[in-house]
Amino acid sequence: MCDICVMTLVKERMLSRRSFFRAGAAASAGAVLGLGATTPAMAAGHGSVVDMSHVTDETFPTYFGVPGISYDKVNDFAKDGFNLYNLTVNEHTGTHVDAPLHFSADGQSVDEIPVENLVCPLVKIDIAARAADDPDTMVTPDDLSAWIAAHGEIPDGACVAMDSGWAARLGSDGFRNADGDGVMHFPGFHVEAAQMLAEQTGAVAIAVDTLSLDHGPSASFDTHYAWLPTNRYGIECLAGLSQVPAAGATLIVGAPKTGRGTGGPARIFAMV
């Protein structure tokens, strides 16, 4: 038999085996879950997936007001048969993780965050109505206590996320919301709320839908300094919070595994 015939026969058999095993796996999942198409993670009772990350490009607003990413096209499909970019990215651009090292001398870098801390029960603290009237409002211990009264104790390993409705402002100057003096005005976590979570709960992360864990006018970053040096992490510019419940969802944080990184853009989604 010719070489090319042998290669073709092997390829056909490999494709046939792959199709067989894929069909078998799909059938098994459907039989267990009673669904036509799903993912294994949904066996835990989740029925849908919500994208919690914004698209990151050079137009995305940043804390310092300059583009956080640039593209250098190295290869082009028309010329080279494939596309490839060199990217220059500020770690804290778009929907991103703040690693403990970001605000400590020797905290965990982003690659050192334990993987089990990246799969989190999601606790949503809704302050959107208040933020509509007061952009400098913050998540307070009273907000945390109200959530606990309504839903029970904050689960160990949780990510506690502020929903201020701020994501709806993306695409306008209202996202940074800087005044004439350049001071930004947006919600964040009060330092006492971060301290309460660190001292009284097993939460491993806090998240905001704004540019900073601290509220916009902060010049001292008290919340960052209270939270990150405890080897817990933060998420900034989270999307999709209006689509998830106050309790019961699971957050999957696709943090980058960059050695020595103080953070990095992340693909994050919630199973609801």
C-alpha positions as CSV (number, residue, x, y, z in Angstrom):
1,M,0.0,0.0,0.0
2,C,1.4,3.5,-0.9
3,D,2.5,5.8,1.9
4,I,-0.3,8.3,1.2
5,C,-2.9,5.6,1.3
6,V,-1.7,4.5,4.7
7,M,-1.8,8.0,6.0
8,T,-5.3,8.6,4.7
9,L,-6.5,5.3,6.2
10,V,-5.0,6.1,9.6
11,K,-6.5,9.6,9.5
12,E,-9.9,8.3,8.7
13,R,-9.8,5.8,11.6
14,M,-8.6,8.5,14.0
15,L,-11.5,10.7,13.0
16,S,-13.9,7.8,13.3
17,R,-12.7,7.0,16.9
18,R,-12.9,10.7,17.9
19,S,-16.5,10.9,16.6
20,F,-17.4,7.7,18.5
21,F,-16.0,9.0,21.9
22,R,-17.5,12.4,21.5
23,A,-20.9,10.9,20.7
24,G,-20.5,8.6,23.7
25,A,-19.6,11.4,26.1
26,A,-22.5,13.6,24.9
27,A,-24.9,10.8,25.3
28,S,-23.7,10.0,28.8
29,A,-24.0,13.7,29.8
30,G,-27.4,13.9,28.3
31,A,-28.5,10.7,30.1
32,V,-27.2,12.0,33.5
33,L,-28.5,15.5,33.2
34,G,-31.6,15.0,31.1
35,L,-30.3,17.7,28.6
36,G,-29.6,17.6,25.0
37,A,-26.5,19.8,25.3
38,T,-24.7,21.0,28.4
39,T,-21.3,21.2,30.1
40,P,-20.1,18.9,32.9
41,A,-19.9,21.9,35.3
42,M,-23.7,22.4,35.0
43,A,-24.2,19.0,36.8
44,A,-24.0,21.0,40.0
45,G,-27.3,22.6,39.3
46,H,-26.4,25.5,37.0
47,G,-28.4,26.0,33.9
48,S,-26.7,28.9,32.0
49,V,-23.4,30.7,31.7
50,V,-23.0,34.5,31.9
51,D,-20.0,36.3,30.4
52,M,-18.6,38.6,33.1
53,S,-15.8,40.2,31.1
54,H,-15.7,43.3,28.9
55,V,-14.0,43.3,25.5
56,T,-10.5,44.7,26.0
57,D,-9.0,46.9,23.4
58,E,-7.3,50.3,23.1
59,T,-10.6,52.1,23.6
60,F,-11.3,50.6,27.0
61,P,-11.1,53.3,29.8
62,T,-8.3,52.9,32.3
63,Y,-7.6,54.3,35.7
64,F,-4.8,56.6,34.4
65,G,-6.7,57.6,31.3
66,V,-4.3,56.3,28.7
67,P,-4.8,53.2,26.5
68,G,-3.9,50.0,28.4
69,I,-3.2,47.9,25.3
70,S,-1.5,48.3,21.9
71,Y,-1.2,46.1,18.9
72,D,1.8,45.5,16.7
73,K,0.8,43.3,13.7
74,V,3.7,41.0,13.0
75,N,2.1,38.7,10.5
76,D,-0.8,39.3,8.1
77,F,-3.0,36.6,6.6
78,A,-2.8,38.1,3.1
79,K,1.0,38.0,3.0
80,D,1.9,35.2,5.5
81,G,-1.1,32.9,5.5
82,F,-1.8,33.7,9.2
83,N,-2.4,36.6,11.6
84,L,-0.2,37.4,14.6
85,Y,0.1,40.4,16.9
86,N,2.6,41.4,19.5
87,L,0.6,42.9,22.3
88,T,1.8,45.5,24.9
89,V,-0.6,45.3,27.8
90,N,-0.8,47.1,31.1
91,E,-1.6,44.4,33.7
92,H,-4.6,46.4,35.0
93,T,-6.6,46.9,31.9
94,G,-10.1,45.9,31.1
95,T,-11.8,43.2,33.3
96,H,-8.8,42.2,35.3
97,V,-7.4,40.6,38.5
98,D,-5.6,42.5,41.2
99,A,-3.1,40.0,42.8
100,P,-2.0,40.5,46.4
101,L,1.4,41.5,45.1
102,H,-0.2,44.6,43.5
103,F,-0.4,46.3,46.9
104,S,2.1,44.4,49.0
105,A,5.9,43.8,49.1
106,D,5.7,40.1,49.1
107,G,2.2,38.9,48.5
108,Q,1.1,36.3,46.0
109,S,1.8,37.1,42.4
110,V,-1.1,36.4,40.0
111,D,0.3,33.0,39.1
112,E,0.5,32.0,42.8
113,I,-3.2,32.5,43.5
114,P,-4.4,29.0,44.5
115,V,-6.5,27.6,41.7
116,E,-9.2,26.6,44.1
117,N,-9.6,30.3,44.9
118,L,-10.5,31.0,41.3
119,V,-13.8,29.0,41.5
120,C,-16.0,31.1,43.8
121,P,-19.5,31.2,45.2
122,L,-20.7,34.6,43.9
123,V,-22.1,37.0,46.4
124,K,-23.7,40.1,44.7
125,I,-24.1,43.3,46.7
126,D,-26.5,45.5,44.8
127,I,-26.0,49.3,45.4
128,A,-27.1,50.4,41.9
129,A,-30.0,52.5,43.1
130,R,-27.8,54.4,45.6
131,A,-25.0,54.8,43.0
132,A,-27.4,56.4,40.6
133,D,-27.9,59.3,43.0
134,D,-24.4,59.3,44.6
135,P,-21.5,58.2,42.4
136,D,-19.2,58.2,45.5
137,T,-21.2,55.7,47.4
138,M,-19.5,52.6,48.8
139,V,-20.3,49.1,49.9
140,T,-20.4,49.3,53.7
141,P,-20.6,46.7,56.5
142,D,-24.3,47.5,56.7
143,D,-24.7,46.3,53.1
144,L,-22.9,43.1,54.0
145,S,-25.0,42.6,57.1
146,A,-28.2,43.1,55.0
147,W,-27.1,40.5,52.5
148,I,-26.3,38.0,55.3
149,A,-29.8,38.7,56.8
150,A,-31.4,37.9,53.5
151,H,-29.3,35.0,52.3
152,G,-27.4,33.5,55.1
153,E,-23.7,33.5,55.9
154,I,-21.2,34.5,53.2
155,P,-19.8,31.2,51.9
156,D,-16.2,30.2,52.4
157,G,-14.2,30.9,49.2
158,A,-16.7,33.5,48.0
159,C,-16.1,36.4,45.7
160,V,-18.1,39.4,47.0
161,A,-19.0,41.6,44.1
162,M,-20.4,45.2,44.1
163,D,-23.1,45.8,41.5
164,S,-23.3,49.5,41.2
165,G,-24.8,49.5,37.7
166,W,-21.6,51.2,36.5
167,A,-21.0,48.8,33.5
168,A,-23.9,50.5,31.7
169,R,-21.8,53.7,31.5
170,L,-19.1,52.0,29.5
171,G,-18.5,53.8,26.2
172,S,-19.1,57.2,27.7
173,D,-17.0,59.6,29.8
174,G,-19.3,58.7,32.7
175,F,-17.4,55.5,33.3
176,R,-14.3,57.3,34.6
177,N,-16.6,60.2,35.6
178,A,-13.7,62.6,36.1
179,D,-14.5,66.2,37.3
180,G,-12.9,69.4,36.2
181,D,-9.9,68.7,38.5
182,G,-9.4,65.2,37.2
183,V,-10.8,63.5,40.2
184,M,-12.9,60.4,39.3
185,H,-16.2,59.7,40.9
186,F,-17.4,56.1,41.0
187,P,-18.4,53.6,43.7
188,G,-16.1,51.1,45.5
189,F,-15.7,49.1,48.7
190,H,-15.5,51.0,52.0
191,V,-12.3,50.0,53.9
192,E,-14.5,48.8,56.8
193,A,-16.4,46.5,54.5
194,A,-13.1,45.0,53.3
195,Q,-11.9,44.6,56.9
196,M,-15.2,42.9,57.9
197,L,-14.9,40.4,55.0
198,A,-11.2,39.7,55.8
199,E,-11.7,39.3,59.6
200,Q,-15.2,37.7,59.8
201,T,-15.6,35.6,56.6
202,G,-13.8,33.1,54.4
203,A,-14.2,35.2,51.3
204,V,-11.2,35.1,49.0
205,A,-12.0,37.9,46.5
206,I,-13.9,41.1,46.2
207,A,-15.0,42.5,42.8
208,V,-16.3,45.8,41.4
209,D,-17.8,46.9,38.2
210,T,-15.7,50.1,38.3
211,L,-12.1,51.0,37.8
212,S,-11.0,50.5,41.4
213,L,-11.7,48.5,44.5
214,D,-11.6,51.9,46.3
215,H,-14.1,54.5,45.3
216,G,-13.1,57.1,42.7
217,P,-12.1,60.0,44.9
218,S,-9.7,57.9,47.0
219,A,-6.1,59.0,47.0
220,S,-4.9,56.6,49.7
221,F,-6.2,53.3,48.4
222,D,-7.2,52.2,51.9
223,T,-9.3,49.3,50.6
224,H,-6.5,47.9,48.4
225,Y,-4.1,48.1,51.4
226,A,-6.7,46.4,53.7
227,W,-7.5,43.6,51.4
228,L,-4.7,42.6,49.0
229,P,-1.9,42.1,51.6
230,T,-4.0,39.4,53.3
231,N,-3.3,37.3,50.2
232,R,-6.8,37.7,48.9
233,Y,-7.4,39.1,45.4
234,G,-9.6,41.6,43.7
235,I,-11.4,42.0,40.4
236,E,-12.0,45.3,38.7
237,C,-14.3,46.2,35.7
238,L,-16.5,43.1,36.1
239,A,-19.3,42.9,33.6
240,G,-22.6,41.1,33.6
241,L,-23.6,41.6,37.2
242,S,-27.2,42.6,36.3
243,Q,-27.6,39.1,34.8
244,V,-26.7,37.1,37.9
245,P,-28.7,36.6,41.2
246,A,-27.7,37.9,44.6
247,A,-26.7,34.4,45.7
248,G,-26.3,31.0,44.1
249,A,-24.1,31.6,41.1
250,T,-20.5,30.3,40.7
251,L,-17.8,32.6,39.4
252,I,-15.0,31.1,37.3
253,V,-12.0,33.5,37.2
254,G,-9.6,32.9,34.3
255,A,-6.7,34.7,35.9
256,P,-3.5,34.7,33.8
257,K,-0.6,32.6,35.0
258,T,2.1,35.2,34.4
259,G,5.1,34.8,36.6
260,R,5.7,37.7,39.0
261,G,2.5,39.4,37.7
262,T,0.7,41.9,39.9
263,G,-2.5,41.0,38.0
264,G,-3.8,40.8,34.5
265,P,-6.7,40.8,32.1
266,A,-9.0,37.9,32.8
267,R,-11.8,36.0,31.1
268,I,-14.4,35.6,33.8
269,F,-17.8,33.9,33.6
270,A,-20.6,32.9,36.0
271,M,-22.5,29.7,36.1
272,V,-26.1,30.5,37.1
